[in-house]
Amino acid sequence: MDIRKIGVVGAGQMGTGIAQVCAVAGLDVIIQDLNPDQLKKSLEATDRMLERQVAKGKITDEVRQIALAHVHATSDFADFSTCDLVIEAATEQEDVKRAIFTSLTPHLKSDAVLATNTSSISITRLAAATDRPERFIGMHFMNPAPVMQLVELIRGIATADATYEAIRALTEGKLGKQIAVSEDYPAFIVNRILMPMINEAIYVLYEGVGSVEAIDAAMHLGANHPLGPLALADFIGLDTCLSIMHVLYEGLADSKYRPCPLLVKYVEAGWIGRKVGRGFYDYRGEKPIPTR
């Protein structure tokens, strides 16, 4: 299975990062989004990120220019007809992903592999919503994809050995990433461990044990985490954190995964983190200020 051309569904932060990783690796990439403004922002963000890598000496300007030439934008799934692999990187909501697969699969060639960047949802269940469960796999890139070295690979019950081997070879070879293989259980490995910790930090805030700054400082300086859990939640997106906690709570039927009511309240308020300028911190000024 020779993977040379890749499609990416979703031009948000994750989709943009995945497209950049693939382009720098010398692969042709088509990134799709229904919103033309989002596609424009994605291409501009890719240019900025590559310029930063040049400034840091991580890539040459020649590599930057070649990578930019490899990335093309579209709003039409029909443009994926020649792709060898399509990676879905839409919002972490199962109904949205299923709707995408329903619209996408008629445009794919019969031997194309379909991957999802879901960070928590059952690969087996998503694969069943497609016409190619044996050519379907979970490919969970960490955020930001150009910086983080890990990709979780998750096989559904029907994923063929050839599909897994091809994606493993691509990930470790051309993309230069380290893989961690997870069984198809709710939230896989990283978020099965990370999200309950973030949720517990929110409970600590909710119960008045510590302030936003105290909680983040405690874990940053006391546990040597590079970023405190509440600042990290804002970076990930509180809506995404809540979605993953729902998957854990519903999928494992254990009360320890119950989403903190304060997390629910912030999402209901639309304060979902850095992407909107406000979450557990307010990012609209010169420096972040705690909102509670």
DANORFEN-V524194 format. One record per pair of residues at least 24 apart in sequence whose C-alpha atoms are under 10 Angstrom apart, sorted by sequence separation. I is the first residue (numbers start at 0). J is the second residue. D is the distance in Angstrom with one decimal. If there is no record, write none. Layout:
BEGIN
I	J	D
I	J	D
END
This chain:
BEGIN
2	26	8.5
3	27	6.6
4	28	6.0
5	29	6.4
6	30	5.8
7	31	6.1
8	32	6.4
9	33	8.3
10	34	8.7
18	42	9.8
79	103	8.5
80	104	9.5
82	106	9.8
83	107	8.6
84	108	9.8
93	117	9.0
96	120	9.9
104	128	9.9
105	129	9.6
110	134	7.9
111	135	9.3
112	136	8.0
113	137	8.8
114	138	6.0
115	139	7.2
116	140	6.4
132	156	8.5
133	157	5.0
134	158	6.0
135	159	8.2
238	262	8.6
241	265	9.9
2	27	9.8
3	28	8.9
4	29	8.0
5	30	8.5
6	31	7.5
7	32	8.9
8	33	9.5
9	34	9.4
10	35	9.7
15	40	9.3
16	41	8.9
19	44	9.7
20	45	9.9
42	67	8.4
45	70	9.3
77	102	9.9
79	104	9.5
80	105	9.0
81	106	9.0
82	107	7.3
83	108	7.9
91	116	8.9
92	117	8.8
100	125	8.6
104	129	6.8
105	130	8.6
109	134	9.6
113	138	9.7
114	139	9.0
115	140	9.7
116	141	9.2
132	157	5.7
133	158	4.2
134	159	6.5
151	176	10.0
204	229	9.4
237	262	7.1
238	263	8.6
241	266	7.9
10	36	9.9
11	37	7.2
15	41	5.7
19	45	6.4
23	49	9.0
76	102	7.8
77	103	8.1
80	106	5.4
81	107	7.3
82	108	7.6
83	109	9.6
84	110	9.1
85	111	7.6
86	112	8.6
87	113	7.7
88	114	8.9
89	115	8.7
90	116	9.5
91	117	6.4
93	119	9.8
100	126	9.1
103	129	9.1
104	130	6.9
131	157	9.1
132	158	6.2
133	159	4.9
134	160	9.3
136	162	7.6
137	163	9.5
148	174	9.6
149	175	9.6
150	176	6.6
151	177	8.6
152	178	6.6
153	179	8.7
154	180	8.4
156	182	9.6
237	263	8.7
240	266	9.6
10	37	6.3
11	38	8.4
14	41	8.5
15	42	7.7
18	45	8.5
19	46	9.2
76	103	5.9
77	104	9.8
79	106	6.6
80	107	4.9
81	108	6.7
83	110	7.4
84	111	5.5
85	112	6.5
86	113	6.1
87	114	6.2
88	115	6.4
89	116	7.9
90	117	8.4
91	118	7.5
92	119	9.8
93	120	7.0
97	124	9.5
101	128	7.2
102	129	9.8
104	131	8.5
131	158	9.0
132	159	8.4
133	160	8.6
134	161	8.5
135	162	7.4
136	163	7.2
148	175	8.0
149	176	5.9
150	177	6.3
151	178	5.6
152	179	6.2
153	180	6.1
154	181	7.7
155	182	8.2
156	183	8.1
200	227	9.3
201	228	8.4
238	265	8.7
239	266	9.5
9	37	9.0
10	38	5.9
12	40	10.0
15	43	9.9
16	44	9.1
42	70	8.1
75	103	9.4
76	104	8.8
77	105	8.7
78	106	8.0
79	107	6.3
80	108	5.8
82	110	9.6
83	111	4.7
84	112	4.7
85	113	5.1
86	114	4.7
87	115	4.7
88	116	5.2
89	117	8.2
91	119	8.0
92	120	8.3
93	121	9.1
97	125	6.7
100	128	7.0
101	129	6.7
126	154	9.8
127	155	9.3
133	161	9.1
134	162	5.7
135	163	8.8
138	166	8.4
148	176	5.2
149	177	4.9
150	178	4.9
151	179	4.8
152	180	4.9
153	181	5.2
154	182	6.9
155	183	6.3
200	228	6.6
201	229	7.2
237	265	7.6
238	266	5.8
9	38	8.7
10	39	9.0
11	40	8.7
12	41	7.8
15	44	7.7
16	45	7.5
19	48	8.7
42	71	8.6
76	105	9.0
77	106	5.3
78	107	9.1
79	108	8.5
80	109	9.6
82	111	6.7
83	112	6.3
84	113	5.8
85	114	6.1
86	115	5.5
87	116	5.9
88	117	7.1
91	120	8.0
96	125	7.8
97	126	9.1
99	128	9.8
100	129	6.1
101	130	8.7
126	155	7.1
127	156	9.8
133	162	7.4
134	163	8.5
137	166	9.7
138	167	9.6
145	174	9.8
147	176	8.4
148	177	5.8
149	178	5.6
150	179	6.4
151	180	5.7
152	181	6.2
153	182	6.0
154	183	6.5
155	184	9.8
199	228	9.3
200	229	7.0
237	266	6.3
238	267	9.0
10	40	8.3
11	41	6.9
15	45	6.8
19	49	8.2
42	72	7.9
76	106	6.4
77	107	7.9
81	111	8.5
82	112	8.7
83	113	8.7
84	114	7.4
85	115	8.3
86	116	6.7
87	117	8.1
88	118	9.9
97	127	9.4
98	128	8.8
99	129	9.8
100	130	8.9
123	153	9.5
125	155	8.7
126	156	9.0
127	157	8.9
133	163	9.6
136	166	8.4
147	177	9.4
148	178	8.3
149	179	7.1
150	180	8.6
151	181	6.6
152	182	8.7
153	183	6.0
197	227	9.1
198	228	8.7
232	262	9.9
236	266	9.3
241	271	9.8
10	41	5.8
41	72	9.0
75	106	9.7
76	107	8.5
80	111	8.9
82	113	9.9
86	117	9.9
93	124	9.3
94	125	9.6
97	128	6.1
98	129	10.0
122	153	7.1
123	154	7.7
124	155	8.0
126	157	8.0
145	176	9.8
151	182	9.9
152	183	9.5
153	184	9.1
197	228	5.3
198	229	9.1
201	232	9.4
238	269	8.6
240	271	9.3
9	41	9.6
10	42	8.7
12	44	8.9
16	48	9.0
79	111	9.7
93	125	7.8
96	128	9.2
97	129	8.1
121	153	9.2
122	154	6.8
123	155	4.2
124	156	9.2
126	158	8.5
138	170	9.1
144	176	9.8
196	228	7.6
197	229	6.8
200	232	9.8
237	269	9.1
238	270	8.8
239	271	8.6
11	44	10.0
12	45	9.9
38	71	9.6
39	72	8.3
118	151	8.8
121	154	9.7
122	155	5.0
123	156	5.7
197	230	9.7
237	270	7.7
238	271	5.8
38	72	6.5
116	150	9.5
121	155	7.7
122	156	8.1
123	157	7.1
153	187	7.8
194	228	9.3
197	231	8.1
198	232	9.0
236	270	9.1
237	271	4.6
238	272	8.5
23	58	9.0
38	73	7.8
116	151	9.1
122	157	9.5
123	158	8.4
152	187	9.3
153	188	9.9
193	228	9.1
197	232	6.8
236	271	5.4
237	272	6.0
38	74	8.4
116	152	9.5
117	153	9.9
122	158	9.2
140	176	9.4
151	187	8.1
235	271	9.0
236	272	5.2
237	273	9.3
25	62	9.0
35	72	9.0
115	152	9.9
151	188	8.0
233	270	9.0
234	271	9.1
235	272	7.6
236	273	7.1
237	274	9.9
24	62	9.4
28	66	9.4
35	73	8.3
114	152	9.7
115	153	9.6
140	178	9.5
151	189	8.2
194	232	8.8
233	271	6.6
234	272	6.2
235	273	8.2
236	274	7.2
23	62	7.0
27	66	8.7
28	67	9.7
34	73	9.6
35	74	7.3
114	153	9.7
139	178	9.6
232	271	8.7
233	272	3.9
234	273	5.7
235	274	9.0
236	275	9.2
22	62	9.5
23	63	7.4
25	65	7.8
26	66	8.3
27	67	9.9
28	68	9.4
29	69	8.3
30	70	7.3
31	71	8.7
32	72	8.0
33	73	8.2
34	74	7.3
138	178	9.5
139	179	9.7
149	189	9.9
232	272	7.3
233	273	5.5
234	274	7.7
22	63	9.2
23	64	9.5
24	65	9.9
25	66	6.7
27	68	8.5
28	69	5.9
29	70	5.9
30	71	6.2
31	72	5.9
32	73	6.7
33	74	5.0
231	272	9.2
232	273	9.2
233	274	8.2
237	278	7.4
23	65	7.8
24	66	7.9
27	69	4.8
28	70	4.9
29	71	4.8
30	72	5.0
31	73	4.9
32	74	5.1
33	75	7.7
138	180	9.8
198	240	8.2
230	272	8.5
231	273	9.8
233	275	9.6
236	278	8.3
237	279	9.1
22	65	8.1
23	66	4.9
25	68	9.8
26	69	6.7
27	70	6.4
28	71	6.2
29	72	5.6
30	73	6.3
31	74	5.2
32	75	8.0
33	76	9.6
137	180	9.9
197	240	8.3
198	241	8.7
229	272	9.6
230	273	9.0
233	276	9.3
19	63	9.9
22	66	4.8
23	67	8.3
25	69	7.2
26	70	8.7
27	71	8.1
28	72	8.5
29	73	6.9
30	74	8.3
31	75	6.9
32	76	9.1
137	181	9.4
233	277	8.0
234	278	9.1
21	66	8.5
22	67	7.2
24	69	9.7
29	74	9.9
30	75	9.8
31	76	7.3
194	239	10.0
195	240	9.4
233	278	5.7
20	66	9.0
22	68	8.3
23	69	8.3
30	76	9.8
137	183	8.8
194	240	6.7
198	244	7.9
232	278	8.5
233	279	6.6
19	66	7.5
22	69	5.6
23	70	9.6
29	76	9.9
31	78	8.9
193	240	9.8
194	241	8.9
197	244	9.9
232	279	8.2
233	280	7.6
18	66	9.7
19	67	8.3
21	69	8.8
22	70	6.4
30	78	9.7
31	79	9.0
114	162	10.0
139	187	9.4
141	189	9.1
195	243	9.5
230	278	8.7
231	279	9.8
233	281	9.8
21	70	9.0
22	71	10.0
29	78	7.8
30	79	9.3
86	135	9.9
113	162	9.4
194	243	7.4
195	244	7.4
229	278	8.8
230	279	7.1
233	282	10.0
19	69	9.2
29	79	7.4
84	134	9.6
85	135	9.8
86	136	9.4
87	137	9.6
88	138	9.7
112	162	7.2
137	187	10.0
139	189	9.6
190	240	9.2
194	244	6.8
229	279	6.4
230	280	7.3
18	69	9.4
19	70	7.9
28	79	9.7
84	135	9.8
86	137	9.1
87	138	9.2
88	139	9.2
111	162	9.8
112	163	9.9
229	280	8.4
18	70	7.3
86	138	7.9
88	140	9.5
114	166	9.1
191	243	8.8
195	247	9.0
18	71	9.6
29	82	8.5
86	139	9.8
112	165	9.3
190	243	7.7
191	244	9.0
194	247	9.2
28	82	8.6
112	166	8.8
190	244	9.1
205	259	7.9
27	82	9.0
30	85	9.5
204	259	9.9
205	260	8.0
206	261	9.6
28	84	9.8
29	85	9.1
30	86	9.5
31	87	9.6
191	247	7.6
199	255	9.3
202	258	8.9
203	259	9.7
205	261	6.1
28	85	9.5
30	87	10.0
31	88	9.9
32	89	9.2
186	243	6.8
190	247	9.3
198	255	9.8
199	256	9.3
201	258	9.2
202	259	5.9
204	261	8.5
205	262	8.9
230	287	9.5
185	243	8.5
186	244	8.6
198	256	8.2
199	257	9.9
201	259	6.6
202	260	8.2
124	183	9.8
185	244	9.5
198	257	8.5
199	258	9.0
200	259	9.4
201	260	8.9
202	261	7.5
230	289	9.7
122	182	9.6
123	183	7.3
185	245	9.9
186	246	7.3
187	247	9.8
195	255	8.1
198	258	6.5
199	259	7.7
201	261	7.0
202	262	8.6
229	289	9.8
121	182	9.9
122	183	6.4
123	184	9.7
185	246	6.4
186	247	6.6
195	256	6.5
198	259	6.2
201	262	6.8
10	72	9.0
121	183	6.2
122	184	8.7
185	247	5.6
194	256	8.9
195	257	9.0
197	259	9.8
198	260	9.8
10	73	10.0
120	183	8.7
121	184	6.7
122	185	9.4
184	247	9.1
185	248	9.0
195	258	8.7
198	261	9.5
6	70	9.8
119	183	9.1
120	184	8.3
121	185	6.4
185	249	9.0
186	250	9.3
194	258	9.7
195	259	9.9
198	262	7.7
4	69	9.6
5	70	9.8
6	71	9.5
7	72	9.6
8	73	9.7
9	74	9.7
119	184	8.1
120	185	6.2
121	186	8.2
185	250	6.1
191	256	9.6
197	262	9.9
6	72	9.7
8	74	9.4
119	185	5.4
120	186	6.5
121	187	8.9
184	250	8.3
185	251	7.3
6	73	9.9
118	185	8.9
119	186	3.5
120	187	8.6
184	251	8.8
212	279	9.7
8	76	8.7
18	86	9.4
118	186	5.9
119	187	6.2
211	279	7.2
212	280	9.4
17	86	8.6
117	186	8.7
118	187	7.3
119	188	9.2
211	280	8.2
6	76	9.2
117	187	9.8
118	188	9.3
119	189	9.3
8	79	9.7
17	88	8.5
118	189	8.4
119	190	7.1
6	78	8.7
7	79	9.0
14	86	8.4
118	190	7.0
119	191	8.2
6	79	6.1
14	87	7.9
15	88	9.1
118	191	9.5
5	79	8.2
6	80	9.4
13	87	9.8
14	88	5.3
4	79	9.1
6	81	9.1
7	82	9.8
13	88	6.4
14	89	7.5
5	81	8.8
6	82	6.1
12	88	9.1
13	89	8.2
212	288	9.1
4	81	7.4
5	82	5.4
6	83	8.1
7	84	8.6
8	85	7.4
9	86	9.0
11	88	8.0
12	89	9.8
13	90	9.5
211	288	9.5
212	289	7.1
3	81	9.9
4	82	5.0
5	83	6.1
6	84	6.3
7	85	5.7
8	86	6.2
9	87	6.8
10	88	8.0
11	89	7.6
201	279	9.4
211	289	6.2
3	82	7.8
4	83	5.5
5	84	4.9
6	85	4.3
7	86	4.9
8	87	4.7
9	88	5.3
10	89	8.1
11	90	8.7
210	289	8.6
211	290	8.2
212	291	9.5
2	82	8.3
3	83	6.5
4	84	6.7
5	85	5.6
6	86	6.1
7	87	5.9
8	88	5.5
9	89	5.0
211	291	6.8
2	83	5.3
3	84	8.2
4	85	8.7
5	86	7.5
6	87	8.3
7	88	6.8
8	89	6.5
9	90	8.2
210	291	7.4
1	83	7.6
2	84	6.7
7	89	9.3
84	166	9.1
0	83	8.6
1	84	9.7
205	291	9.6
204	291	8.6
8	96	10.0
8	99	8.6
143	234	9.9
142	234	9.2
143	235	9.6
52	145	9.7
142	235	7.8
8	103	9.3
49	145	9.5
48	145	8.8
17	116	9.4
14	116	8.8
13	116	8.5
5	111	9.7
5	112	9.7
6	113	9.4
7	114	9.5
8	115	9.3
7	115	9.7
8	116	9.8
2	111	9.0
7	116	9.9
0	110	8.9
2	112	9.1
0	111	9.3
0	112	9.5
119	239	9.9
118	239	9.2
23	145	9.3
120	242	9.5
17	140	7.5
119	242	8.6
120	243	8.0
16	140	9.1
17	141	9.6
20	144	7.0
21	145	9.3
118	242	9.9
119	243	5.9
16	141	9.7
17	142	9.3
19	144	8.3
20	145	5.5
118	243	7.6
119	244	8.9
121	246	9.1
13	139	10.0
14	140	9.7
16	142	8.0
17	143	8.6
18	144	9.0
19	145	6.8
20	146	9.1
117	243	9.7
119	245	9.7
120	246	6.8
13	140	8.0
16	143	6.4
17	144	5.8
18	145	9.1
119	246	6.7
120	247	9.1
13	141	8.4
15	143	9.4
16	144	5.0
17	145	7.1
119	247	7.9
13	142	6.7
14	143	10.0
15	144	8.6
16	145	5.7
121	250	9.2
12	142	8.2
13	143	6.9
14	144	8.8
15	145	9.4
16	146	8.9
120	250	9.3
12	143	7.7
13	144	6.8
119	250	10.0
12	144	8.9
13	145	9.6
26	173	8.6
91	238	8.7
92	239	8.7
21	169	9.8
24	172	9.4
25	173	8.1
26	174	9.3
90	238	9.5
91	239	6.3
21	170	9.6
24	173	5.8
25	174	9.1
90	239	7.9
91	240	9.3
93	242	9.6
23	173	9.4
24	174	5.7
91	241	9.8
92	242	7.2
23	174	8.3
24	175	8.2
91	242	6.7
92	243	9.2
21	173	8.2
22	174	9.3
90	242	9.7
91	243	7.8
20	173	9.6
21	174	6.4
93	246	9.9
20	174	6.7
21	175	10.0
92	246	9.8
20	175	9.2
20	176	9.7
17	174	9.9
0	161	7.8
0	162	8.1
2	165	8.0
0	164	9.0
1	165	7.8
2	166	8.7
0	165	6.1
0	166	9.2
2	168	9.8
3	169	9.6
2	169	7.5
0	168	9.9
1	169	9.0
0	169	10.0
3	173	9.9
2	173	9.8
12	235	10.0
12	274	9.4
END
